Amino acid sequence: MNQDLTNGPIAKSLFLFALPMILGNMLQQLYNIADTLIVGRFLGSNALAAVGSSYTLMTFLTSILLGLCMGSGALFSIRYGEKNLDGLRSSLFLSFLMIGCFTILLNLAAFIWIDPIMRFLQVPSSIYNMMRDYLWVIFWGISATFLYNYFASLLRAIGNSTVPLLFLAISACLNIILDLLFVITFSWGVAGAASATVISQFVSGIGITLYALIRFPDLYPQKRHRVFSTKVLAEISQFSFLTCIQQSVMNFGILMVQGLVNSFGTVIMAAFAAGVKIDSFAYMPVQDFGNAFSTFVAQNYGAGKKDRIRQGIRIAVISSVCFCLTISFLVFLFARPLMLIFIQENETEILHAGITYLRMEGAFYCGIGCLFLLYGFYRAVKRPEMSVVLTVISLGTRVGLAYLLSAIPSIGVYGIWVSVPIGWFLADITGFIYYRIKSRKGLLLS
């Protein structure tokens, strides 16, 4: 069902549109969580460290494609809000070609430079071969990631957030079944876990592609739309590449932190791997709420409904803060049971390190919740460069402080954990100040 977010009650429309996105992305997290859970339980802590580190790398690589698709999706939303179907078709044609070609280049680069990348990440020799085996298989799913995220962005841009959820639900269930089959029954090790993920990704990617082509033939670019236009390409590039930079800078910073974590050995690696999965589930709802908010703003921006955007901002901020405070309390309270999902009770060192990480970072989820709203807002009002600025502030602070503080013997790994919320809040303050200044001058929603 397609939703027109330019009409109707704001809160109801926003929450109904966001809910399938939240559920869908949580299901997407099951891909790697299923690997982590089964690998950790049946293959041991070294395998858990290998898969966990691979997850951080894959998040960085796929964030490049995700950023391109999200940027194009913002433009699709604006065109849909303007009721400009011809402009939407032209944008679809050129953006698909551009991102598709980029996907092929990225996939080739990943295979060619797999060993230099692993050396950059300071992967310990004890898990090097295991992590390489996992990555070699998982890289085959990059094109499937492109297909899913591109057509999911298109469907969400026209107000359909339910169908992407359905394809992810099927894919996530298949991933878990194949994980159990390949790892436990066939004893294929970490390569089996990776194979399960790749097969599941292709199911969701090809499935949503066929659905979009068959269900919405009116969006298919006709001959007059399949032409090269420098104006359209420039507009797509403005949205897509800046959003891509924002997403990739964010995850490159996390990747650099992963390299620093790896230098502390497999105990910290395993604790961080489990903690990141819990983090992903904890603040994933506000990340998707930020993306839904971005679609809401973009559609209304295209329709010229500025007052509706301002009302939506107030509702979104209050909702995000209330949710984050609740989740922070629950994560702090249940840090140990959450870690025990992934870690055996007798692995006390890993357990202690993971609990510390969750309680230090999880107490400040409000910071990341507001930051996701700022990212979505600036992307939707044709200011994607501001999202890049906020990301640089957040991640620059995080990486710089992490390396600086962790080098102090009395602080050590705790310096990595505490740097995260500091980066979030500095970026939030910058984003809100910029909004107030531009709004007072009447420049932001003009």
Secondary structure, DSSP 4 states (H G I P E B T S, - for coil): ----TTSS-HHHHHHHHHHHHHHHHHHHHHHHHHHHHHHHHHT-HHHHHHHHHHHHHHHHHHHHHHHHHHHHHHHHHHHHHHT-HHHHHHHHHHHHHHHHHHHHHHHHHHHHTHHHHHHHTT--TTTHHHHHHHHHHHGGGHHHHHHHHHHHHHHHHTT--HHHHHHHHHHHHHHHHHHIIIIIIS--HHHHHHHHHHHHHHHHHHHHHHHHHHH-GGGS--GGGSS--HHHHHHHHHHHHHHHHHHHHHHHHHHHHHHHHHTT-HHHHHHHHHHHHHHHHHHHHHHHHHHHHHHHHHHHHHHT-HHHHHHHHHHHHHHHHHHHHHHHHHHHHTHHHHHHTTS-TT-HHHHHHHHHHHHHHHTTHHHHHHHHHHHHHHHHTT-HHHHHHHHHHHHHHHHHHHHHHHTSTTTTTHHHHHHHHHHHHHHHHHHHHHHHHHHHTT-S--
